[in-house]
Amino acid sequence: MAAAGAPDGMEEAGMDTEAETVAAEVPARPLNCMEAEAAAVAGAASADACAARSSLQPAPAQPPGDPAAQASVSNGEDAGGGGPGRELVDLKIIWNKTKHDVKFPLDSTGSELKQKIHSITGLPPAMQKVMYKGLVPEDKTLREIKVTSGAKIMVVGSTINDVLAVNTPKDSAQQDAKAEENKKEPLCRQKQHRKVLDKGKPEDVMPSVKGAQERLPTVPLSGMYNKSGGKVRLTFKLEQDQLWIGTKERTEKLPMGSIKNVVSEPIEGHEDYHMMAFQLGPTEASYYWVYWVPTQYVDAIKDTVLGKWQYF
């Protein structure tokens, strides 16, 4: 029977609170072993379900340019090797008997390859000859000239320091030779030269201009004697980089680079003419002597043979 004053089907206010209070005052009963194990299994299943739901959530998108996003994509490039997505090729660059293994973009040009070689060897691009089945064109890519992985790229050239190191000993040798000449008695007084000079000035000798310096004439220098007293003429073939020494019997064609040095001395009593020697080997025994060279051409001959070209 419902309490007085309460409508049918309704409970009086305060009944739920009273029930809760009673439930709270009742102490919790300890769980037995089977109940505890069932509760643990239920909790683990709930945790696995939560983890599965979390794994199905999509990962947050990374903004363009994020280093982590870029690092997740690898195209196999090494440090410094081209931009993203460029195909690389393994090259063996050989210069000065040294091999350098590098990776290089297949779509780079021969000019870019020269820059890479410069960074490795210190050899300026302008002084490089790069060869792969012939000379590598600067304006074509490695792909266009069909370079394959493992290809050998041959490089020829000298650094500026190498060039200076080669030229310096030659200059020093010339200075030493001049110092030796000053210590000796004048060449024209030595017996081996006296026998030629005592013949006197050739009748057809070219005229001299004392105190003047002139460029080489366009015709051969003629009317001179050699060491045996025979007539000799000198022809300077600048386009072929050769000196032709002609006698009645034959003409000797000498590359300018094969002549080690040029020495000269005025002839006593005839200072407007010189005696001159071309050094063809390592010792004085290789000197080829020419007598009665007009003095105005002496400096031009030395400059031309030793590499200081005349500008006409």
Contacts in CASP RR format, 6 or more apart in sequence:
PFRMAT RR
TARGET T0000
AUTHOR 0000-0000-0000
METHOD contacts of the structure
MODEL  1
MAAAGAPDGMEEAGMDTEAETVAAEVPARPLNCMEAEAAAVAGAASADAC
AARSSLQPAPAQPPGDPAAQASVSNGEDAGGGGPGRELVDLKIIWNKTKH
DVKFPLDSTGSELKQKIHSITGLPPAMQKVMYKGLVPEDKTLREIKVTSG
AKIMVVGSTINDVLAVNTPKDSAQQDAKAEENKKEPLCRQKQHRKVLDKG
KPEDVMPSVKGAQERLPTVPLSGMYNKSGGKVRLTFKLEQDQLWIGTKER
TEKLPMGSIKNVVSEPIEGHEDYHMMAFQLGPTEASYYWVYWVPTQYVDA
IKDTVLGKWQYF
2 8 0 8 1.000
2 9 0 8 1.000
2 10 0 8 1.000
3 12 0 8 1.000
6 12 0 8 1.000
31 39 0 8 1.000
62 68 0 8 1.000
62 69 0 8 1.000
63 69 0 8 1.000
70 84 0 8 1.000
73 84 0 8 1.000
75 84 0 8 1.000
75 85 0 8 1.000
75 86 0 8 1.000
76 88 0 8 1.000
77 83 0 8 1.000
77 84 0 8 1.000
77 85 0 8 1.000
77 86 0 8 1.000
77 88 0 8 1.000
77 103 0 8 1.000
78 88 0 8 1.000
78 103 0 8 1.000
81 88 0 8 1.000
81 103 0 8 1.000
81 104 0 8 1.000
81 105 0 8 1.000
82 88 0 8 1.000
82 105 0 8 1.000
82 108 0 8 1.000
83 105 0 8 1.000
86 105 0 8 1.000
86 106 0 8 1.000
86 107 0 8 1.000
87 105 0 8 1.000
87 106 0 8 1.000
87 107 0 8 1.000
88 103 0 8 1.000
88 104 0 8 1.000
88 105 0 8 1.000
88 106 0 8 1.000
89 103 0 8 1.000
89 104 0 8 1.000
89 105 0 8 1.000
89 106 0 8 1.000
89 142 0 8 1.000
89 147 0 8 1.000
89 148 0 8 1.000
89 149 0 8 1.000
89 150 0 8 1.000
89 151 0 8 1.000
90 101 0 8 1.000
90 102 0 8 1.000
90 103 0 8 1.000
90 149 0 8 1.000
90 150 0 8 1.000
91 101 0 8 1.000
91 102 0 8 1.000
91 103 0 8 1.000
91 104 0 8 1.000
91 147 0 8 1.000
91 150 0 8 1.000
91 151 0 8 1.000
91 152 0 8 1.000
91 153 0 8 1.000
92 99 0 8 1.000
92 100 0 8 1.000
92 101 0 8 1.000
92 150 0 8 1.000
92 151 0 8 1.000
92 152 0 8 1.000
92 153 0 8 1.000
93 99 0 8 1.000
93 100 0 8 1.000
93 101 0 8 1.000
93 102 0 8 1.000
93 117 0 8 1.000
93 120 0 8 1.000
93 153 0 8 1.000
93 155 0 8 1.000
94 100 0 8 1.000
94 152 0 8 1.000
94 153 0 8 1.000
94 154 0 8 1.000
94 155 0 8 1.000
95 117 0 8 1.000
95 121 0 8 1.000
95 123 0 8 1.000
95 154 0 8 1.000
95 155 0 8 1.000
95 156 0 8 1.000
95 157 0 8 1.000
96 121 0 8 1.000
100 120 0 8 1.000
100 121 0 8 1.000
102 116 0 8 1.000
102 120 0 8 1.000
104 113 0 8 1.000
104 116 0 8 1.000
104 142 0 8 1.000
105 112 0 8 1.000
105 142 0 8 1.000
106 141 0 8 1.000
106 142 0 8 1.000
106 143 0 8 1.000
106 147 0 8 1.000
107 141 0 8 1.000
107 142 0 8 1.000
107 143 0 8 1.000
108 141 0 8 1.000
108 142 0 8 1.000
109 138 0 8 1.000
109 139 0 8 1.000
109 140 0 8 1.000
109 141 0 8 1.000
109 142 0 8 1.000
110 130 0 8 1.000
110 136 0 8 1.000
110 137 0 8 1.000
110 138 0 8 1.000
110 139 0 8 1.000
110 140 0 8 1.000
110 141 0 8 1.000
110 142 0 8 1.000
111 125 0 8 1.000
111 138 0 8 1.000
111 139 0 8 1.000
113 130 0 8 1.000
113 136 0 8 1.000
113 142 0 8 1.000
113 153 0 8 1.000
114 125 0 8 1.000
114 128 0 8 1.000
114 130 0 8 1.000
114 138 0 8 1.000
115 125 0 8 1.000
117 123 0 8 1.000
117 125 0 8 1.000
117 128 0 8 1.000
117 130 0 8 1.000
117 155 0 8 1.000
118 124 0 8 1.000
118 125 0 8 1.000
118 128 0 8 1.000
121 155 0 8 1.000
121 159 0 8 1.000
122 159 0 8 1.000
123 155 0 8 1.000
123 157 0 8 1.000
123 158 0 8 1.000
123 159 0 8 1.000
124 159 0 8 1.000
124 160 0 8 1.000
127 157 0 8 1.000
127 158 0 8 1.000
127 159 0 8 1.000
127 160 0 8 1.000
128 155 0 8 1.000
128 156 0 8 1.000
128 157 0 8 1.000
129 135 0 8 1.000
129 155 0 8 1.000
129 156 0 8 1.000
129 157 0 8 1.000
130 136 0 8 1.000
130 153 0 8 1.000
130 154 0 8 1.000
130 155 0 8 1.000
131 153 0 8 1.000
131 154 0 8 1.000
131 155 0 8 1.000
131 156 0 8 1.000
132 145 0 8 1.000
132 147 0 8 1.000
132 151 0 8 1.000
132 152 0 8 1.000
132 153 0 8 1.000
132 154 0 8 1.000
133 145 0 8 1.000
136 145 0 8 1.000
136 153 0 8 1.000
137 145 0 8 1.000
158 166 0 8 1.000
173 260 0 8 1.000
173 261 0 8 1.000
174 261 0 8 1.000
174 306 0 8 1.000
177 261 0 8 1.000
177 263 0 8 1.000
178 263 0 8 1.000
181 187 0 8 1.000
181 263 0 8 1.000
181 265 0 8 1.000
186 265 0 8 1.000
186 268 0 8 1.000
187 193 0 8 1.000
187 265 0 8 1.000
187 275 0 8 1.000
188 194 0 8 1.000
188 197 0 8 1.000
188 265 0 8 1.000
188 267 0 8 1.000
188 268 0 8 1.000
188 275 0 8 1.000
189 268 0 8 1.000
192 227 0 8 1.000
193 275 0 8 1.000
193 289 0 8 1.000
193 291 0 8 1.000
196 225 0 8 1.000
196 227 0 8 1.000
196 229 0 8 1.000
196 289 0 8 1.000
196 291 0 8 1.000
197 267 0 8 1.000
197 275 0 8 1.000
197 291 0 8 1.000
199 225 0 8 1.000
199 229 0 8 1.000
201 270 0 8 1.000
201 273 0 8 1.000
201 292 0 8 1.000
202 223 0 8 1.000
202 224 0 8 1.000
202 225 0 8 1.000
202 231 0 8 1.000
202 292 0 8 1.000
204 222 0 8 1.000
204 223 0 8 1.000
205 223 0 8 1.000
205 224 0 8 1.000
205 273 0 8 1.000
205 292 0 8 1.000
205 294 0 8 1.000
206 221 0 8 1.000
206 222 0 8 1.000
206 223 0 8 1.000
206 294 0 8 1.000
207 294 0 8 1.000
208 272 0 8 1.000
208 273 0 8 1.000
208 294 0 8 1.000
208 295 0 8 1.000
208 296 0 8 1.000
209 272 0 8 1.000
209 294 0 8 1.000
209 295 0 8 1.000
209 296 0 8 1.000
210 271 0 8 1.000
210 272 0 8 1.000
210 295 0 8 1.000
211 272 0 8 1.000
211 295 0 8 1.000
211 296 0 8 1.000
212 295 0 8 1.000
212 296 0 8 1.000
213 296 0 8 1.000
213 299 0 8 1.000
213 300 0 8 1.000
214 296 0 8 1.000
214 297 0 8 1.000
214 300 0 8 1.000
215 300 0 8 1.000
215 310 0 8 1.000
215 312 0 8 1.000
216 236 0 8 1.000
216 297 0 8 1.000
216 300 0 8 1.000
216 301 0 8 1.000
216 304 0 8 1.000
216 310 0 8 1.000
217 297 0 8 1.000
220 233 0 8 1.000
220 234 0 8 1.000
220 235 0 8 1.000
220 244 0 8 1.000
221 233 0 8 1.000
221 234 0 8 1.000
221 235 0 8 1.000
221 293 0 8 1.000
221 294 0 8 1.000
221 297 0 8 1.000
222 231 0 8 1.000
222 233 0 8 1.000
222 234 0 8 1.000
223 231 0 8 1.000
223 232 0 8 1.000
223 233 0 8 1.000
223 292 0 8 1.000
224 231 0 8 1.000
224 232 0 8 1.000
224 233 0 8 1.000
224 234 0 8 1.000
224 290 0 8 1.000
224 291 0 8 1.000
224 292 0 8 1.000
224 293 0 8 1.000
225 231 0 8 1.000
225 232 0 8 1.000
225 290 0 8 1.000
225 291 0 8 1.000
225 292 0 8 1.000
226 232 0 8 1.000
226 247 0 8 1.000
226 288 0 8 1.000
226 289 0 8 1.000
226 290 0 8 1.000
226 291 0 8 1.000
227 288 0 8 1.000
227 289 0 8 1.000
229 291 0 8 1.000
230 247 0 8 1.000
230 248 0 8 1.000
231 247 0 8 1.000
231 248 0 8 1.000
232 245 0 8 1.000
232 246 0 8 1.000
232 247 0 8 1.000
232 290 0 8 1.000
233 245 0 8 1.000
233 246 0 8 1.000
234 243 0 8 1.000
234 244 0 8 1.000
234 245 0 8 1.000
234 246 0 8 1.000
234 290 0 8 1.000
234 301 0 8 1.000
235 243 0 8 1.000
235 244 0 8 1.000
235 246 0 8 1.000
236 243 0 8 1.000
236 244 0 8 1.000
236 301 0 8 1.000
236 304 0 8 1.000
237 243 0 8 1.000
237 244 0 8 1.000
237 253 0 8 1.000
238 304 0 8 1.000
238 309 0 8 1.000
238 310 0 8 1.000
241 255 0 8 1.000
241 256 0 8 1.000
241 257 0 8 1.000
242 253 0 8 1.000
242 254 0 8 1.000
242 255 0 8 1.000
242 256 0 8 1.000
243 253 0 8 1.000
243 254 0 8 1.000
243 256 0 8 1.000
243 259 0 8 1.000
243 278 0 8 1.000
243 305 0 8 1.000
244 251 0 8 1.000
244 252 0 8 1.000
244 253 0 8 1.000
244 254 0 8 1.000
245 251 0 8 1.000
245 252 0 8 1.000
245 254 0 8 1.000
245 278 0 8 1.000
245 288 0 8 1.000
245 290 0 8 1.000
246 252 0 8 1.000
254 278 0 8 1.000
254 280 0 8 1.000
256 304 0 8 1.000
256 305 0 8 1.000
256 307 0 8 1.000
258 280 0 8 1.000
259 278 0 8 1.000
259 279 0 8 1.000
259 280 0 8 1.000
259 305 0 8 1.000
259 306 0 8 1.000
260 279 0 8 1.000
260 280 0 8 1.000
260 281 0 8 1.000
260 282 0 8 1.000
260 286 0 8 1.000
261 278 0 8 1.000
261 279 0 8 1.000
261 306 0 8 1.000
262 276 0 8 1.000
262 277 0 8 1.000
262 278 0 8 1.000
262 279 0 8 1.000
262 301 0 8 1.000
262 302 0 8 1.000
262 305 0 8 1.000
262 306 0 8 1.000
263 276 0 8 1.000
263 277 0 8 1.000
263 279 0 8 1.000
263 287 0 8 1.000
264 274 0 8 1.000
264 275 0 8 1.000
264 276 0 8 1.000
264 277 0 8 1.000
264 293 0 8 1.000
264 298 0 8 1.000
264 302 0 8 1.000
265 274 0 8 1.000
265 275 0 8 1.000
266 273 0 8 1.000
266 274 0 8 1.000
266 295 0 8 1.000
267 273 0 8 1.000
267 274 0 8 1.000
267 275 0 8 1.000
267 291 0 8 1.000
267 292 0 8 1.000
270 292 0 8 1.000
271 295 0 8 1.000
272 294 0 8 1.000
272 295 0 8 1.000
273 292 0 8 1.000
273 293 0 8 1.000
273 294 0 8 1.000
273 295 0 8 1.000
274 293 0 8 1.000
274 294 0 8 1.000
274 295 0 8 1.000
274 298 0 8 1.000
275 289 0 8 1.000
275 290 0 8 1.000
275 291 0 8 1.000
275 292 0 8 1.000
275 293 0 8 1.000
276 289 0 8 1.000
276 290 0 8 1.000
276 291 0 8 1.000
276 293 0 8 1.000
276 298 0 8 1.000
276 301 0 8 1.000
277 287 0 8 1.000
277 288 0 8 1.000
277 289 0 8 1.000
277 290 0 8 1.000
278 287 0 8 1.000
278 288 0 8 1.000
278 290 0 8 1.000
278 305 0 8 1.000
279 286 0 8 1.000
279 287 0 8 1.000
280 286 0 8 1.000
280 287 0 8 1.000
280 288 0 8 1.000
293 301 0 8 1.000
300 310 0 8 1.000
302 308 0 8 1.000
303 309 0 8 1.000
303 310 0 8 1.000
304 310 0 8 1.000
END
